[in-house]
């Protein structure tokens, strides 16, 4: 019987798909993330690997299992996997794109609104010393109507964010390698610009680009210096797209008005400097943390294992 190693708890629906297809499923259910040592032991003899993006699958792990026929990553990203090495071994690596779009766009929208209107900061105030009463100049935030939303990476998630924030009467400028078709731009009321132009124009700058050699530390000290000092930065993409040390300096100096981070450069670790700032919102990588998105992701990874087991090609091969 062919076997699957699942390295983290995933929805039962995925396990049902695997077992109903006649696959033997071994699941890791220990406390915290699986260690590399444990993974190296458990993967031996397995045919398929289903793993979350928090688990590193490097050449050592791949070499530990000559039987490996598929690495199905439970996540839209796949920078946790040495996909090139897997390709050299003839092992497809898959991810779970598209199904995270709605959830991540909604989370991003929520972070933008919450940051601009200082809602988390206000909640913290009311849970501690409270306030003396309504006052004309007390605790002012900013309206989003008429402001410019800059989007770095106008894929499905970026477009979904643009669509939602257009309902708040925000102007949208975006950048990526190539502009969208004119009809798509018109439907989103979005304008293509260079990265430098988007940085300079944005009242809110949100990141939705992948992490690769070109986007690592895409935003650093020079970029933050070029932004409006009234601007907000949102990152629900990948942590290392931002030079966090430079961002912390920019926030402390008042170069930026605030930031909302759902991902981190050294995830799951968060620099204590961010925790000390009232104008920073920190969330624990919950962009696609909805029942709907996670169930859809589960179906993709499980069905991909079944497809390969039945001699078919899996969906969403990234290598």
Buried (B, 14 or more C-beta within 10 A) or exposed (E): EBBBBBBBEBBEEBBEBBEEBEBEBEBBEEEEBBEBEEBBEBBEEBBBBBBBBBBBBBEEBBEBBEEBBBBBBBBBBBBBBBBEBBBEBEBBBBBBBBBBBBBBBBBBBBBBBBBBBBBBBBEEBEEEEEEEEEEEEEEEBBEBEEBBBBBBBBBBBBBBBBBBBBEBEBBBBBBBEEBBEEEEBEBBEBBBBEBEBBBBBBBBBBBBBBBEEEBBBBBBBEBBBBBBEEBBBBBBBBBBBBBBBBBBBBBEEEBBBBBBBBBBBEBEEBBEBBEEBEBBBBBEBEBBBBEEBBBBBBBBBBBBBBBBBEEEEBBBBBB
